[in-house]
Amino acid sequence: MSTEPAKPLSKAALFLVFVVVFIDLLGFGIVLPLLPIYGDTYVASVLPKDASKALQGIILGLLMSTFSVMQFLFAPAWGKLSDRIGRKPILLLGLFGSVVFYALFGYASGLSHETAAPLALALLFVSRLGAGIAGATISTAQAVIADCTPKESRSRGMALIGAAFGIGFTFGPLIGFAALSFFPQNAGATGYIAAGLSLIALLIGIFKMPETRTPGGHQAARKLFDFATFREVLSSKNLGPVIMVFFLATFGFGSFESTLAMMNQNLLKFEKNWNFLIFAYVGFTLAIANGFYRPLAKRVSEVVFMTIGILLMGSGVASLAGVTYLSEQGWSPSSIMPIMLATLTICVVGFAILTPSAQALVSRRADPERQGEILGVNQSCSSLARILGPVVGLTLYKISPMLPFLFGGFIVLAMLPIMPRISRGTDA
């Protein structure tokens, strides 16, 4: 069975999957900067005043991780189902879920932390669980890229997802900034705006998104939730080490990403609005880095890019510990800001070139009939890292603000010894 679509269809699908992912990630970028701050407020109201800081950090970390728990469980299932019935219905189902659960986040965020904190915290958990199930379809978007690109240009194709993430993550926080500026008394406005943007993406997908996969893909295993697939893929000499690097990179990034909003608020004394601008800068840097990555991917191998990404990201995350140290020593936010932006730039550029290279290498070494399934396993492992990263990062942060950044930098740099093993692998 041929899986190569016609060239015009490929171009349309690539453009539209970029648009759909971009709009959906606008919602993600709106919600993420506020989630740990809102969660911290409700957790503090629910727990006794003498509760340990570590316990607060664990609960807040679990709130941040519930999204990724669902992605871990559902990414391979959605990917396998998309191999069987097509990409479009899975992407549309995910977008519909985003509409519903971002709206629920908006409702929960507007509840009083004094009189309705338990209900608000419970609904925040439910909203993140549902959004995680919906967001697990990102592996299906990656499978669309794989359907539409030959192996030799797979890295450039996967960079489209990174670019959509970066641009969406730039404008999402800016929209959140505007929402809080225009509706300062309506904490739920950000969630409702995110739901509206996901609705726009859903409508575009319904009326414009072409199907890139002929139904009836790989038939060896009919079960959607089949953990034997994990053992098979992770034990592969060609795929396992690459997925391990992707896992550790995401773990290190997640441990610092989840604490960034807390550091901005507690150490640098930023208001919520300005916290959005820091996250917008992260997204802008991701978008620019992916823009430079795509033409360079023609000349530089994935393994070389992954090695450079590890070095940049590891050193950048670890350097954020120095930023927290300077803050604790009494440096003013205006003095720290240039240093912080420099370290964030190094970290984000490293992550931006590491992740599409790993995704492209997994895709190129995967069975073409199982792209959705295998990319789903890779995305699921990334989600597992996003489960553990926030829990570990926020728990360490409550103990000492420097710890999550030192730990995250160490985890990322510890991947360097794996690179020779990956370099010896062969492409399928």
LINHULIN-V971154 format. One record per residue. N is the residue number from 1. PSI is psi in whole degrees, 0 to 359 (NA if undefined). Layout:
n->(N N)
psi->(PSI PSI)
//
This chain:
n->(1 2 3 4 5 6 7 8 9 10 11 12 13 14 15 16 17 18 19 20 21 22 23 24 25 26 27 28 29 30 31 32 33 34 35 36 37 38 39 40 41 42 43 44 45 46 47 48 49 50 51 52 53 54 55 56 57 58 59 60 61 62 63 64 65 66 67 68 69 70 71 72 73 74 75 76 77 78 79 80 81 82 83 84 85 86 87 88 89 90 91 92 93 94 95 96 97 98 99 100 101 102 103 104 105 106 107 108 109 110 111 112 113 114 115 116 117 118 119 120 121 122 123 124 125 126 127 128 129 130 131 132 133 134 135 136 137 138 139 140 141 142 143 144 145 146 147 148 149 150 151 152 153 154 155 156 157 158 159 160 161 162 163 164 165 166 167 168 169 170 171 172 173 174 175 176 177 178 179 180 181 182 183 184 185 186 187 188 189 190 191 192 193 194 195 196 197 198 199 200 201 202 203 204 205 206 207 208 209 210 211 212 213 214 215 216 217 218 219 220 221 222 223 224 225 226 227 228 229 230 231 232 233 234 235 236 237 238 239 240 241 242 243 244 245 246 247 248 249 250 251 252 253 254 255 256 257 258 259 260 261 262 263 264 265 266 267 268 269 270 271 272 273 274 275 276 277 278 279 280 281 282 283 284 285 286 287 288 289 290 291 292 293 294 295 296 297 298 299 300 301 302 303 304 305 306 307 308 309 310 311 312 313 314 315 316 317 318 319 320 321 322 323 324 325 326 327 328 329 330 331 332 333 334 335 336 337 338 339 340 341 342 343 344 345 346 347 348 349 350 351 352 353 354 355 356 357 358 359 360 361 362 363 364 365 366 367 368 369 370 371 372 373 374 375 376 377 378 379 380 381 382 383 384 385 386 387 388 389 390 391 392 393 394 395 396 397 398 399 400 401 402 403 404 405 406 407 408 409 410 411 412 413 414 415 416 417 418 419 420 421 422 423 424 425 426 427 428)
psi->(128 136 7 112 165 154 313 321 320 314 319 318 318 316 315 326 327 313 315 314 319 311 319 323 343 314 318 317 333 319 318 316 333 337 309 329 312 315 318 322 313 321 316 328 330 318 154 153 335 12 146 152 327 320 318 317 321 314 317 321 322 322 316 333 343 324 314 333 314 323 320 317 323 341 312 324 313 318 315 319 324 330 330 314 352 160 319 311 328 317 320 320 318 319 322 318 322 319 311 313 336 323 321 322 319 318 314 322 337 356 151 135 350 321 343 29 315 315 316 316 319 317 326 318 315 319 322 326 312 319 329 319 316 318 349 351 3 329 330 323 321 323 326 316 315 324 328 359 141 163 322 340 21 323 317 323 314 332 339 321 317 320 318 319 314 314 317 322 345 308 334 305 327 321 320 320 314 321 315 332 319 333 63 337 359 90 337 355 323 318 318 323 318 319 319 319 321 327 320 315 322 315 320 317 318 315 341 335 121 159 133 355 128 127 149 46 213 128 7 325 121 340 134 316 86 99 351 331 322 313 319 311 314 337 352 132 331 326 321 308 325 316 326 317 316 320 310 324 316 324 312 320 320 326 332 324 318 339 351 315 322 318 318 319 314 320 315 354 38 145 164 320 316 333 323 321 326 316 326 322 320 313 319 318 320 315 315 316 319 328 321 331 318 310 327 335 341 333 343 134 160 321 318 315 318 319 314 317 320 314 314 312 315 314 325 315 314 326 336 336 324 326 315 324 315 322 317 336 2 7 144 152 323 329 327 331 311 321 318 316 323 315 320 320 313 315 311 322 318 315 323 329 339 313 314 331 316 317 318 321 320 314 317 331 0 155 125 332 354 28 311 318 311 319 330 320 317 315 326 319 323 320 322 321 324 344 310 322 306 321 311 314 312 327 314 323 320 333 312 127 338 333 315 330 321 316 314 318 319 316 318 312 337 351 344 318 343 338 319 323 320 320 330 349 165 149 141 NA)
//
